Amino acid sequence: MEFVVGQLSTLSLQPMIKEEIKSKQHLHPLIEQLKHEVIKDRRLNFQISEDGVLGFKGRLCVPEDEGIK
């Protein structure tokens, strides 16, 4: 029974973590610069998701923030 509860809590936390990363990305100058470069097609390995989160080769770009890491 603990395994199921653990899996369910993991599934429900993922959207919360992504939202926190999204909100912290706006505060990070380098990430904001990279977003502008992606829009101008200067950074091909980076992408911006539909909800505005910067990623690199399919992974989220996580700002340097001890609370998130």
C-alpha positions in Angstrom: 0.0 0.0 0.0 2.9 2.4 0.7 4.1 1.9 -2.9 0.9 3.1 -4.4 0.7 6.2 -2.1 4.3 7.0 -3.0 3.6 6.8 -6.7 0.5 8.9 -6.3 2.3 11.6 -4.4 5.1 11.7 -7.0 2.6 12.1 -9.8 0.8 15.0 -8.1 4.1 16.8 -7.2 5.5 17.0 -10.8 3.1 19.8 -12.0 3.9 21.8 -8.9 7.6 21.5 -9.4 7.3 22.5 -13.0 5.2 25.6 -12.0 7.9 26.5 -9.5 10.6 26.2 -12.1 8.6 28.3 -14.5 8.1 31.1 -11.9 11.8 31.0 -11.0 13.0 31.1 -14.7 11.5 34.6 -15.0 13.8 35.8 -12.3 17.0 34.4 -13.8 18.7 36.8 -16.3 20.6 34.2 -18.3 17.5 32.0 -18.8 15.5 35.1 -19.9 18.3 35.9 -22.4 18.3 32.3 -23.7 14.5 32.5 -24.2 14.9 35.6 -26.4 17.6 33.9 -28.4 15.4 30.8 -28.9 12.6 33.1 -30.2 15.2 34.6 -32.7 16.3 31.1 -33.7 19.8 31.6 -32.3 19.7 28.6 -29.9 18.7 25.5 -31.8 19.2 23.0 -28.9 16.9 25.0 -26.6 13.1 25.1 -26.9 10.3 26.9 -25.1 7.3 24.8 -24.2 3.7 25.9 -24.8 3.5 27.1 -21.2 6.7 29.2 -21.6 9.2 26.9 -19.8 12.7 26.9 -21.3 14.2 23.4 -22.0 17.4 22.0 -23.4 17.3 18.8 -25.5 13.9 17.8 -23.9 14.9 18.7 -20.3 13.8 21.6 -18.1 16.4 24.4 -17.5 16.4 24.7 -13.7 17.7 28.0 -12.4 20.2 28.0 -9.6 17.9 27.9 -6.6 18.5 25.7 -3.6 14.8 25.4 -2.9 14.2 23.8 -6.3 17.3 21.6 -6.4 
